[in-house]
Amino acid sequence: MSIYGLLCFLLVLTLTLAFNIDRESSNYGDDNDADEAEGDNDVADMQSNPEYRSGKFEGDIVLPNGIDSIDGLAREGITRKAIWENGLIPFTIDTSFNPDQVKIINAAMADIQAKTCVRFREKTAEDIRWVRIVDGGACYSNVGRQPNTGAQDLSLGPDCFWGTGGTVRHELMHTLGFFHEQARTDRDSHIRIEWENVDDSEVARSQFTKSNKHEVTNLDTEYDLDSIMHYDRFAFQKVQDLRRPTIVALNGRTDFGQRNGFSPIDVLEMNRLYECPEEADKEPKRQESSLEDQCNNISAPKKMFLDDRCYVASEEAAAFNEALENCNHLDDTGHKHLAFAMNKDLIDKLYNMLLGDDEALSASYFVGAYQMSLYPESPRRGWHWMLGRDKPGPGIPHSSDIWRQGEPDDRQGVDERIAVIANSGGLDDVPEHAKFYYICEYHN
């Protein structure tokens, strides 16, 4: 090679290195990490409700004696022949549970009592039928009161106490007399079962059989994607792959299968099944006017009322844990928390709210997305929306379209476990120790 050719080669090499260094030092999120964008199919990145793993009918239902299939079963709300007399459920709690677990069980029962006329009380010598709450190693229950006398077990294994206690509430609704939401007769108008993604075993495929409209009651309620009794979109997968859901909502939603708390329609159904007094049996009313009024009265320069929710941007920066506390310290029901920016359209609207009349956004804002360990033994971590500190909400697939191109990426080896709406738009992952402004979300 001539001296001139060598000099040209060195010049091109220098320019290439300079470009890459400048690209790496630019704002977060400019890298195009194809592996992260496509999604890793590691099971640790996928949230799986623990009741799926109990090996029972539909994952967590103990069938009555003599019944080994769906034939003859009522679905959605069971017939009133199998409800608890006068809405009173005697129970015992096994001594193997630790105090924290007992607290979660009692809180779930108290939640039902606060919203319905159903009552739980400790078993007495006079009770001939009762619920025995035990650690059977998994999450499962009978549906409704069983005809035989004696105890019927409601099992709550160690995995049933994750998050905000939603799985415990789910099992209690089975005990009251409810089957899973996606088995409703009208489900095909709201969801589509992707049969090619469902596990090929007869047991798995039977989980998605619809009920017989002549054997069921849906208690005259609307189909409820928000129900605590609905499966999530990856239930009983053939292959654990974030790109192959088993359930697709026809309205495009991906956040169903929640285990955070009872939906308004869950509460309505419990009241209707147990024929609670009229004042307890009201169709859920939209409260956008009152919440909208409250939102309008909040003294914050950057706020927005959208789809029954109020979004308010902070005026001061904080660390992530402090931002979590600041959003939900007045509320422990999950109705106030860091914003769940669940889709690109909402992220764009939040960005425009933050932008206001400015030509450019000068700061980034925390939303409630956090990368946490799903399993202690797993080195992988999954992204979740957070209701509060140590209160994970719905999981976020790596293939979600909410991220900027190439994110999340742990750029330059930095452990970036928190998400923000970046000053250039889209979601970006940032280090946990950093301080940012943040957006709180309020809803009924």
DRENDO-1510 file (C-alpha; in Angstrom, 1 decimal, always signed):
<recs>
REC; n; res; u; v; w
REC; 1; MET; +0.0; +0.0; +0.0 .
REC; 2; SER; +1.3; +3.5; -0.9 .
REC; 3; ILE; +1.9; +6.2; +1.8 .
REC; 4; TYR; -1.1; +8.1; +0.3 .
REC; 5; GLY; -3.4; +5.0; +0.5 .
REC; 6; LEU; -2.3; +4.3; +4.1 .
REC; 7; LEU; -3.1; +7.9; +5.1 .
REC; 8; CYS; -6.6; +7.7; +3.5 .
REC; 9; PHE; -7.2; +4.4; +5.4 .
REC; 10; LEU; -6.2; +6.0; +8.7 .
REC; 11; LEU; -8.4; +9.0; +8.0 .
REC; 12; VAL; -11.5; +6.9; +7.4 .
REC; 13; LEU; -10.8; +4.8; +10.5 .
REC; 14; THR; -10.5; +7.9; +12.6 .
REC; 15; LEU; -13.7; +9.4; +11.4 .
REC; 16; THR; -15.6; +6.0; +12.0 .
REC; 17; LEU; -14.3; +5.8; +15.5 .
REC; 18; ALA; -15.2; +9.4; +16.2 .
REC; 19; PHE; -18.8; +8.9; +14.9 .
REC; 20; ASN; -19.3; +5.8; +17.1 .
REC; 21; ILE; -18.0; +7.6; +20.2 .
REC; 22; ASP; -20.3; +10.5; +19.6 .
REC; 23; ARG; -23.2; +8.2; +19.0 .
REC; 24; GLU; -22.5; +6.3; +22.3 .
REC; 25; SER; -22.3; +9.6; +24.3 .
REC; 26; SER; -25.5; +11.0; +22.9 .
REC; 27; ASN; -28.9; +11.0; +24.8 .
REC; 28; TYR; -30.2; +7.6; +26.0 .
REC; 29; GLY; -32.0; +5.5; +23.4 .
REC; 30; ASP; -30.4; +6.1; +20.1 .
REC; 31; ASP; -28.9; +2.6; +19.9 .
REC; 32; ASN; -30.9; +0.0; +17.8 .
REC; 33; ASP; -30.6; -3.1; +19.9 .
REC; 34; ALA; -32.3; -5.7; +17.7 .
REC; 35; ASP; -32.2; -8.4; +20.3 .
REC; 36; GLU; -34.1; -6.3; +22.8 .
REC; 37; ALA; -36.5; -4.9; +20.3 .
REC; 38; GLU; -37.4; -8.3; +19.1 .
REC; 39; GLY; -37.8; -9.6; +22.6 .
REC; 40; ASP; -36.0; -12.3; +24.4 .
REC; 41; ASN; -38.1; -15.5; +24.8 .
REC; 42; ASP; -36.7; -16.3; +28.3 .
REC; 43; VAL; -39.6; -17.4; +30.5 .
REC; 44; ALA; -38.3; -15.1; +33.3 .
REC; 45; ASP; -39.3; -12.1; +31.2 .
REC; 46; MET; -43.0; -13.3; +31.1 .
REC; 47; GLN; -45.4; -12.8; +34.0 .
REC; 48; SER; -47.4; -16.0; +34.7 .
REC; 49; ASN; -50.3; -16.0; +37.1 .
REC; 50; PRO; -49.5; -18.7; +39.7 .
REC; 51; GLU; -53.0; -20.2; +39.5 .
REC; 52; TYR; -52.2; -21.6; +36.0 .
REC; 53; ARG; -49.6; -23.9; +37.6 .
REC; 54; SER; -51.8; -25.8; +40.0 .
REC; 55; GLY; -52.6; -28.6; +37.6 .
REC; 56; LYS; -56.4; -28.4; +38.2 .
REC; 57; PHE; -59.2; -27.8; +35.8 .
REC; 58; GLU; -58.7; -24.3; +34.1 .
REC; 59; GLY; -55.5; -24.1; +36.2 .
REC; 60; ASP; -57.0; -23.6; +39.6 .
REC; 61; ILE; -60.5; -25.1; +39.9 .
REC; 62; VAL; -61.3; -28.2; +41.9 .
REC; 63; LEU; -64.2; -30.0; +40.2 .
REC; 64; PRO; -67.0; -31.5; +42.2 .
REC; 65; ASN; -66.9; -35.2; +42.9 .
REC; 66; GLY; -68.0; -37.2; +39.8 .
REC; 67; ILE; -67.3; -34.4; +37.3 .
REC; 68; ASP; -64.1; -34.6; +35.2 .
REC; 69; SER; -64.9; -32.2; +32.4 .
REC; 70; ILE; -66.7; -29.0; +31.6 .
REC; 71; ASP; -70.0; -30.8; +30.8 .
REC; 72; GLY; -72.7; -29.9; +33.2 .
REC; 73; LEU; -70.8; -27.0; +34.8 .
REC; 74; ALA; -72.3; -23.6; +35.1 .
REC; 75; ARG; -69.9; -20.8; +34.2 .
REC; 76; GLU; -69.3; -17.1; +34.9 .
REC; 77; GLY; -71.6; -17.0; +37.9 .
REC; 78; ILE; -72.6; -20.4; +39.3 .
REC; 79; THR; -76.3; -21.3; +39.8 .
REC; 80; ARG; -77.7; -20.2; +43.2 .
REC; 81; LYS; -78.0; -23.8; +44.4 .
REC; 82; ALA; -74.2; -23.6; +45.1 .
REC; 83; ILE; -73.9; -20.3; +46.8 .
REC; 84; TRP; -73.3; -19.9; +50.5 .
REC; 85; GLU; -76.5; -19.7; +52.5 .
REC; 86; ASN; -77.3; -16.1; +53.5 .
REC; 87; GLY; -73.9; -15.0; +52.1 .
REC; 88; LEU; -72.1; -16.3; +55.2 .
REC; 89; ILE; -68.9; -18.3; +54.8 .
REC; 90; PRO; -67.4; -20.0; +57.8 .
REC; 91; PHE; -63.6; -20.5; +57.5 .
REC; 92; THR; -60.5; -21.7; +59.2 .
REC; 93; ILE; -56.9; -20.7; +58.4 .
REC; 94; ASP; -54.2; -23.3; +58.8 .
REC; 95; THR; -51.5; -22.5; +61.3 .
REC; 96; SER; -48.8; -23.0; +58.7 .
REC; 97; PHE; -49.3; -19.5; +57.3 .
REC; 98; ASN; -47.0; -16.8; +58.6 .
REC; 99; PRO; -48.4; -13.5; +60.0 .
REC; 100; ASP; -47.8; -11.6; +56.7 .
REC; 101; GLN; -49.7; -14.2; +54.7 .
REC; 102; VAL; -52.6; -14.2; +57.2 .
REC; 103; LYS; -52.7; -10.5; +57.0 .
REC; 104; ILE; -53.1; -10.7; +53.1 .
REC; 105; ILE; -55.9; -13.4; +53.5 .
REC; 106; ASN; -57.7; -11.2; +56.0 .
REC; 107; ALA; -57.3; -8.1; +53.9 .
REC; 108; ALA; -58.8; -9.9; +50.8 .
REC; 109; MET; -61.8; -11.1; +52.9 .
REC; 110; ALA; -62.2; -7.6; +54.3 .
REC; 111; ASP; -62.2; -6.2; +50.8 .
REC; 112; ILE; -65.1; -8.4; +49.8 .
REC; 113; GLN; -67.0; -7.5; +53.0 .
REC; 114; ALA; -66.5; -3.8; +52.4 .
REC; 115; LYS; -68.0; -4.0; +48.8 .
REC; 116; THR; -70.7; -6.6; +49.2 .
REC; 117; CYS; -73.1; -8.2; +51.7 .
REC; 118; VAL; -71.0; -11.4; +51.8 .
REC; 119; ARG; -69.6; -12.1; +55.2 .
REC; 120; PHE; -66.7; -14.3; +56.5 .
REC; 121; ARG; -66.5; -15.5; +60.0 .
REC; 122; GLU; -64.4; -18.1; +61.8 .
REC; 123; LYS; -65.9; -21.6; +62.0 .
REC; 124; THR; -67.9; -22.6; +65.0 .
REC; 125; ALA; -68.9; -26.1; +66.3 .
REC; 126; GLU; -72.4; -25.6; +64.7 .
REC; 127; ASP; -71.1; -25.1; +61.2 .
REC; 128; ILE; -71.4; -28.3; +59.0 .
REC; 129; ARG; -69.8; -26.8; +55.9 .
REC; 130; TRP; -66.9; -24.4; +55.9 .
REC; 131; VAL; -63.8; -23.3; +53.9 .
REC; 132; ARG; -60.5; -24.6; +55.1 .
REC; 133; ILE; -57.7; -22.3; +53.9 .
REC; 134; VAL; -54.5; -24.4; +53.7 .
REC; 135; ASP; -51.2; -24.4; +52.0 .
REC; 136; GLY; -51.6; -27.1; +49.4 .
REC; 137; GLY; -48.5; -26.0; +47.6 .
REC; 138; ALA; -50.4; -24.2; +44.8 .
REC; 139; CYS; -53.4; -21.9; +44.2 .
REC; 140; TYR; -56.8; -23.6; +43.8 .
REC; 141; SER; -60.4; -23.8; +45.1 .
REC; 142; ASN; -63.8; -25.3; +44.5 .
REC; 143; VAL; -66.4; -23.1; +42.8 .
REC; 144; GLY; -69.1; -22.2; +45.2 .
REC; 145; ARG; -70.3; -24.2; +48.2 .
REC; 146; GLN; -70.0; -27.9; +47.8 .
REC; 147; PRO; -73.0; -30.2; +48.5 .
REC; 148; ASN; -71.2; -32.6; +50.9 .
REC; 149; THR; -70.8; -31.6; +54.6 .
REC; 150; GLY; -67.5; -30.9; +56.1 .
REC; 151; ALA; -64.5; -28.7; +54.9 .
REC; 152; GLN; -63.7; -27.7; +51.4 .
REC; 153; ASP; -60.2; -26.7; +50.8 .
REC; 154; LEU; -59.0; -23.3; +49.4 .
REC; 155; SER; -55.3; -23.8; +48.8 .
REC; 156; LEU; -52.9; -20.9; +48.9 .
REC; 157; GLY; -49.3; -21.9; +48.3 .
REC; 158; PRO; -46.3; -19.6; +48.7 .
REC; 159; ASP; -46.6; -18.2; +45.1 .
REC; 160; CYS; -50.2; -17.1; +45.7 .
REC; 161; PHE; -49.2; -14.2; +47.9 .
REC; 162; TRP; -47.3; -12.2; +45.2 .
REC; 163; GLY; -48.0; -8.6; +44.4 .
REC; 164; THR; -51.0; -6.9; +46.0 .
REC; 165; GLY; -52.8; -10.2; +47.0 .
REC; 166; GLY; -54.8; -10.4; +43.8 .
REC; 167; THR; -54.4; -14.1; +43.5 .
REC; 168; VAL; -55.9; -14.6; +47.0 .
REC; 169; ARG; -58.9; -12.5; +45.9 .
REC; 170; HIS; -59.2; -14.5; +42.7 .
REC; 171; GLU; -59.4; -17.8; +44.6 .
REC; 172; LEU; -62.0; -16.3; +47.0 .
REC; 173; MET; -64.2; -15.4; +44.0 .
REC; 174; HIS; -64.0; -19.0; +42.9 .
REC; 175; THR; -65.1; -20.0; +46.5 .
REC; 176; LEU; -68.0; -17.6; +46.2 .
REC; 177; GLY; -69.2; -19.2; +43.0 .
REC; 178; PHE; -67.4; -17.7; +40.0 .
REC; 179; PHE; -65.6; -19.3; +37.0 .
REC; 180; HIS; -63.2; -17.6; +34.7 .
REC; 181; GLU; -64.3; -14.6; +32.6 .
REC; 182; GLN; -62.9; -15.8; +29.3 .
REC; 183; ALA; -65.3; -18.9; +29.4 .
REC; 184; ARG; -68.3; -16.6; +29.0 .
REC; 185; THR; -70.7; -17.4; +26.2 .
REC; 186; ASP; -70.2; -13.9; +24.7 .
REC; 187; ARG; -66.4; -14.0; +24.8 .
REC; 188; ASP; -65.9; -14.3; +21.0 .
REC; 189; SER; -67.3; -10.8; +20.6 .
REC; 190; HIS; -64.5; -9.5; +22.8 .
REC; 191; ILE; -61.5; -11.8; +22.6 .
REC; 192; ARG; -60.0; -14.3; +20.1 .
REC; 193; ILE; -58.3; -17.5; +21.2 .
REC; 194; GLU; -55.2; -18.1; +19.2 .
REC; 195; TRP; -55.5; -21.9; +19.1 .
REC; 196; GLU; -52.2; -22.4; +17.3 .
REC; 197; ASN; -50.4; -20.9; +20.2 .
REC; 198; VAL; -52.2; -23.0; +22.9 .
REC; 199; ASP; -50.4; -26.0; +24.3 .
REC; 200; ASP; -51.4; -29.2; +22.4 .
REC; 201; SER; -52.4; -31.2; +25.5 .
REC; 202; GLU; -56.0; -31.9; +26.0 .
REC; 203; VAL; -55.8; -30.4; +29.5 .
REC; 204; ALA; -54.5; -27.1; +28.2 .
REC; 205; ARG; -56.9; -26.8; +25.3 .
REC; 206; SER; -59.9; -27.5; +27.5 .
REC; 207; GLN; -59.0; -24.4; +29.5 .
REC; 208; PHE; -60.5; -22.3; +26.7 .
REC; 209; THR; -63.8; -24.1; +26.1 .
REC; 210; LYS; -66.8; -21.8; +26.1 .
REC; 211; SER; -69.7; -22.4; +28.5 .
REC; 212; ASN; -73.1; -23.6; +27.3 .
REC; 213; LYS; -75.5; -20.7; +27.3 .
REC; 214; HIS; -78.3; -22.9; +28.5 .
REC; 215; GLU; -76.3; -23.8; +31.7 .
REC; 216; VAL; -75.0; -20.5; +32.8 .
REC; 217; THR; -75.8; -17.1; +34.1 .
REC; 218; ASN; -73.7; -14.0; +33.3 .
REC; 219; LEU; -75.7; -12.0; +35.8 .
REC; 220; ASP; -76.6; -9.6; +33.1 .
REC; 221; THR; -73.2; -7.9; +33.1 .
REC; 222; GLU; -70.9; -6.8; +30.3 .
REC; 223; TYR; -67.8; -8.8; +29.3 .
REC; 224; ASP; -65.0; -7.5; +31.6 .
REC; 225; LEU; -61.4; -7.5; +30.4 .
REC; 226; ASP; -60.6; -5.8; +33.7 .
REC; 227; SER; -62.0; -8.7; +35.8 .
REC; 228; ILE; -59.7; -10.4; +38.3 .
REC; 229; MET; -61.1; -13.6; +36.9 .
REC; 230; HIS; -59.7; -13.1; +33.4 .
REC; 231; TYR; -56.7; -15.0; +32.1 .
REC; 232; ASP; -53.8; -13.0; +30.7 .
REC; 233; ARG; -52.8; -13.1; +27.1 .
REC; 234; PHE; -50.1; -15.8; +27.5 .
REC; 235; ALA; -52.1; -18.4; +29.5 .
REC; 236; PHE; -51.3; -22.0; +28.7 .
REC; 237; GLN; -48.9; -21.3; +25.8 .
REC; 238; LYS; -47.5; -24.0; +23.7 .
REC; 239; VAL; -44.1; -22.2; +23.4 .
REC; 240; GLN; -43.1; -19.5; +25.9 .
REC; 241; ASP; -42.7; -16.7; +23.4 .
REC; 242; LEU; -43.7; -13.0; +23.9 .
REC; 243; ARG; -44.8; -12.8; +20.3 .
REC; 244; ARG; -47.3; -15.7; +20.4 .
REC; 245; PRO; -50.2; -14.8; +22.8 .
REC; 246; THR; -53.0; -17.3; +23.4 .
REC; 247; ILE; -55.6; -14.6; +23.9 .
REC; 248; VAL; -56.0; -11.5; +21.8 .
REC; 249; ALA; -58.4; -8.7; +22.8 .
REC; 250; LEU; -60.4; -7.5; +19.8 .
REC; 251; ASN; -60.1; -3.9; +21.0 .
REC; 252; GLY; -56.3; -4.1; +21.0 .
REC; 253; ARG; -55.8; -4.2; +24.7 .
REC; 254; THR; -52.9; -6.2; +26.1 .
REC; 255; ASP; -53.2; -5.4; +29.9 .
REC; 256; PHE; -55.9; -7.9; +30.8 .
REC; 257; GLY; -55.4; -10.7; +33.3 .
REC; 258; GLN; -54.7; -8.3; +36.1 .
REC; 259; ARG; -54.4; -9.5; +39.7 .
REC; 260; ASN; -54.4; -6.2; +41.5 .
REC; 261; GLY; -58.0; -6.0; +42.8 .
REC; 262; PHE; -61.7; -6.5; +42.0 .
REC; 263; SER; -63.0; -4.6; +39.0 .
REC; 264; PRO; -66.3; -2.7; +39.4 .
REC; 265; ILE; -68.1; -5.4; +37.4 .
REC; 266; ASP; -66.5; -8.1; +39.7 .
REC; 267; VAL; -68.1; -6.3; +42.7 .
REC; 268; LEU; -71.4; -5.9; +40.8 .
REC; 269; GLU; -71.5; -9.7; +40.0 .
REC; 270; MET; -70.8; -10.7; +43.7 .
REC; 271; ASN; -73.7; -8.5; +44.8 .
REC; 272; ARG; -76.0; -9.8; +42.2 .
REC; 273; LEU; -75.2; -13.5; +42.8 .
REC; 274; TYR; -75.8; -13.1; +46.6 .
REC; 275; GLU; -78.9; -10.8; +46.1 .
REC; 276; CYS; -77.4; -8.1; +48.2 .
REC; 277; PRO; -79.6; -5.1; +49.1 .
REC; 278; GLU; -80.4; -2.8; +46.3 .
REC; 279; GLU; -78.0; -0.1; +47.4 .
REC; 280; ALA; -75.1; -2.6; +47.0 .
REC; 281; ASP; -76.3; -3.8; +43.6 .
REC; 282; LYS; -75.7; -0.8; +41.4 .
REC; 283; GLU; -74.3; -0.8; +37.9 .
REC; 284; PRO; -70.9; +0.8; +38.0 .
REC; 285; LYS; -71.3; +4.5; +37.2 .
REC; 286; ARG; -68.8; +6.5; +35.2 .
REC; 287; GLN; -67.4; +9.1; +37.6 .
REC; 288; GLU; -65.5; +11.1; +35.1 .
REC; 289; SER; -67.2; +14.3; +36.0 .
REC; 290; SER; -66.2; +14.2; +39.7 .
REC; 291; LEU; -62.7; +13.0; +39.0 .
REC; 292; GLU; -62.4; +15.5; +36.2 .
REC; 293; ASP; -63.4; +18.2; +38.7 .
REC; 294; GLN; -60.8; +17.0; +41.1 .
REC; 295; CYS; -58.2; +17.0; +38.3 .
REC; 296; ASN; -59.1; +20.5; +37.3 .
REC; 297; ASN; -58.7; +21.7; +40.9 .
REC; 298; ILE; -55.2; +20.3; +41.2 .
REC; 299; SER; -52.8; +23.2; +41.2 .
REC; 300; ALA; -50.2; +21.9; +38.7 .
REC; 301; PRO; -49.2; +23.6; +35.5 .
REC; 302; LYS; -48.9; +20.3; +33.6 .
REC; 303; LYS; -51.9; +17.9; +33.9 .
REC; 304; MET; -54.4; +16.1; +31.7 .
REC; 305; PHE; -57.7; +14.3; +32.2 .
REC; 306; LEU; -58.1; +11.4; +29.7 .
REC; 307; ASP; -60.1; +8.2; +29.6 .
REC; 308; ASP; -61.3; +8.4; +33.2 .
REC; 309; ARG; -57.8; +9.2; +34.5 .
REC; 310; CYS; -56.0; +12.2; +35.7 .
REC; 311; TYR; -52.3; +12.6; +34.9 .
REC; 312; VAL; -50.3; +15.2; +36.9 .
REC; 313; ALA; -46.6; +16.1; +36.3 .
REC; 314; SER; -44.4; +16.9; +39.3 .
REC; 315; GLU; -42.7; +20.3; +39.6 .
REC; 316; GLU; -39.7; +18.9; +41.4 .
REC; 317; ALA; -37.3; +16.1; +40.6 .
REC; 318; ALA; -37.0; +13.0; +42.8 .
REC; 319; ALA; -35.4; +9.5; +43.0 .
REC; 320; PHE; -37.7; +6.7; +41.7 .
REC; 321; ASN; -38.7; +5.3; +45.1 .
REC; 322; GLU; -39.5; +8.8; +46.4 .
REC; 323; ALA; -41.6; +9.4; +43.2 .
REC; 324; LEU; -43.5; +6.2; +43.9 .
REC; 325; GLU; -44.2; +7.3; +47.5 .
REC; 326; ASN; -45.2; +10.8; +46.5 .
REC; 327; CYS; -47.8; +9.5; +44.0 .
REC; 328; ASN; -49.4; +6.9; +46.2 .
REC; 329; HIS; -48.8; +7.9; +49.8 .
REC; 330; LEU; -52.4; +9.0; +50.3 .
REC; 331; ASP; -53.9; +5.8; +48.8 .
REC; 332; ASP; -53.3; +2.1; +49.3 .
REC; 333; THR; -55.9; +0.8; +46.9 .
REC; 334; GLY; -53.8; +1.1; +43.7 .
REC; 335; HIS; -55.9; +4.1; +42.5 .
REC; 336; LYS; -53.0; +6.5; +42.7 .
REC; 337; HIS; -49.5; +5.6; +41.3 .
REC; 338; LEU; -46.8; +6.6; +38.9 .
REC; 339; ALA; -48.4; +6.7; +35.4 .
REC; 340; PHE; -48.8; +3.5; +33.4 .
REC; 341; ALA; -47.9; +4.6; +29.9 .
REC; 342; MET; -49.4; +1.5; +28.4 .
REC; 343; ASN; -49.3; +2.3; +24.7 .
REC; 344; LYS; -47.7; +4.6; +22.2 .
REC; 345; ASP; -50.8; +6.8; +21.8 .
REC; 346; LEU; -50.9; +7.5; +25.5 .
REC; 347; ILE; -47.1; +8.2; +25.6 .
REC; 348; ASP; -47.5; +10.7; +22.8 .
REC; 349; LYS; -50.4; +12.5; +24.7 .
REC; 350; LEU; -48.4; +12.6; +27.9 .
REC; 351; TYR; -45.4; +14.0; +26.0 .
REC; 352; ASN; -47.6; +16.7; +24.5 .
REC; 353; MET; -48.9; +17.5; +28.0 .
REC; 354; LEU; -45.4; +17.9; +29.3 .
REC; 355; LEU; -44.4; +19.9; +26.3 .
REC; 356; GLY; -47.2; +22.5; +26.7 .
REC; 357; ASP; -46.4; +25.6; +24.8 .
REC; 358; ASP; -42.7; +25.0; +24.8 .
REC; 359; GLU; -40.9; +24.3; +21.6 .
REC; 360; ALA; -38.8; +21.5; +23.2 .
REC; 361; LEU; -38.9; +19.5; +26.4 .
REC; 362; SER; -35.9; +20.1; +28.6 .
REC; 363; ALA; -36.4; +17.3; +31.1 .
REC; 364; SER; -37.4; +13.6; +31.2 .
REC; 365; TYR; -40.2; +12.3; +33.5 .
REC; 366; PHE; -40.5; +9.0; +35.4 .
REC; 367; VAL; -43.4; +6.7; +34.6 .
REC; 368; GLY; -44.2; +3.6; +36.7 .
REC; 369; ALA; -42.1; +1.1; +34.8 .
REC; 370; TYR; -39.4; -0.8; +36.7 .
REC; 371; GLN; -37.2; -3.8; +35.8 .
REC; 372; MET; -37.4; -6.3; +38.6 .
REC; 373; SER; -36.3; -9.8; +39.3 .
REC; 374; LEU; -39.3; -12.2; +38.6 .
REC; 375; TYR; -37.6; -15.1; +40.2 .
REC; 376; PRO; -34.7; -14.9; +42.8 .
REC; 377; GLU; -32.7; -17.6; +41.1 .
REC; 378; SER; -33.0; -16.0; +37.6 .
REC; 379; PRO; -30.4; -13.6; +36.4 .
REC; 380; ARG; -32.9; -12.1; +33.9 .
REC; 381; ARG; -35.3; -9.4; +35.0 .
REC; 382; GLY; -38.7; -8.4; +33.6 .
REC; 383; TRP; -40.3; -5.0; +33.2 .
REC; 384; HIS; -43.4; -4.2; +35.3 .
REC; 385; TRP; -45.7; -1.3; +35.9 .
REC; 386; MET; -45.4; -0.5; +39.6 .
REC; 387; LEU; -48.3; +0.3; +41.9 .
REC; 388; GLY; -45.9; +1.2; +44.6 .
REC; 389; ARG; -42.7; +0.0; +46.3 .
REC; 390; ASP; -42.6; -3.8; +46.2 .
REC; 391; LYS; -46.1; -3.8; +44.6 .
REC; 392; PRO; -45.6; -4.9; +41.0 .
REC; 393; GLY; -48.5; -4.5; +38.6 .
REC; 394; PRO; -48.8; -5.8; +35.0 .
REC; 395; GLY; -45.8; -7.1; +33.1 .
REC; 396; ILE; -44.3; -5.3; +30.1 .
REC; 397; PRO; -43.0; -7.5; +27.2 .
REC; 398; HIS; -39.7; -6.5; +25.7 .
REC; 399; SER; -41.3; -6.5; +22.3 .
REC; 400; SER; -43.8; -3.7; +23.4 .
REC; 401; ASP; -44.1; -0.8; +21.1 .
REC; 402; ILE; -43.9; +1.7; +24.0 .
REC; 403; TRP; -40.1; +1.9; +23.9 .
REC; 404; ARG; -38.0; +4.1; +21.7 .
REC; 405; GLN; -36.0; +2.2; +19.1 .
REC; 406; GLY; -33.4; +0.0; +20.7 .
REC; 407; GLU; -34.6; +0.5; +24.2 .
REC; 408; PRO; -34.4; -0.8; +26.9 .
REC; 409; ASP; -30.7; -1.5; +26.5 .
REC; 410; ASP; -28.6; -1.0; +29.6 .
REC; 411; ARG; -26.4; +1.2; +27.5 .
REC; 412; GLN; -22.6; +1.1; +28.0 .
REC; 413; GLY; -23.1; -1.6; +30.7 .
REC; 414; VAL; -25.0; +0.7; +33.1 .
REC; 415; ASP; -27.9; -1.1; +35.0 .
REC; 416; GLU; -30.9; +0.9; +33.7 .
REC; 417; ARG; -33.9; -0.3; +35.6 .
REC; 418; ILE; -36.3; +2.7; +35.5 .
REC; 419; ALA; -38.3; +4.1; +32.6 .
REC; 420; VAL; -38.9; +7.7; +31.7 .
REC; 421; ILE; -40.7; +9.7; +29.0 .
REC; 422; ALA; -37.5; +11.1; +27.4 .
REC; 423; ASN; -37.1; +14.7; +26.5 .
REC; 424; SER; -37.1; +13.7; +22.8 .
REC; 425; GLY; -40.2; +11.5; +23.1 .
REC; 426; GLY; -40.8; +7.8; +23.7 .
REC; 427; LEU; -39.8; +5.6; +26.7 .
REC; 428; ASP; -36.1; +5.3; +27.6 .
REC; 429; ASP; -34.5; +3.3; +30.4 .
REC; 430; VAL; -32.3; +5.2; +32.9 .
REC; 431; PRO; -30.2; +4.3; +36.0 .
REC; 432; GLU; -32.1; +3.8; +39.2 .
REC; 433; HIS; -30.0; +6.3; +41.2 .
REC; 434; ALA; -30.9; +9.2; +38.9 .
REC; 435; LYS; -33.4; +11.9; +39.8 .
REC; 436; PHE; -36.1; +13.0; +37.4 .
REC; 437; TYR; -39.4; +14.7; +37.3 .
REC; 438; TYR; -42.4; +12.2; +37.3 .
REC; 439; ILE; -46.0; +11.8; +36.3 .
REC; 440; CYS; -48.7; +10.6; +38.8 .
REC; 441; GLU; -51.9; +8.8; +37.6 .
REC; 442; TYR; -55.2; +9.0; +39.5 .
REC; 443; HIS; -58.3; +6.9; +38.7 .
REC; 444; ASN; -61.5; +5.7; +40.4 .
</recs>
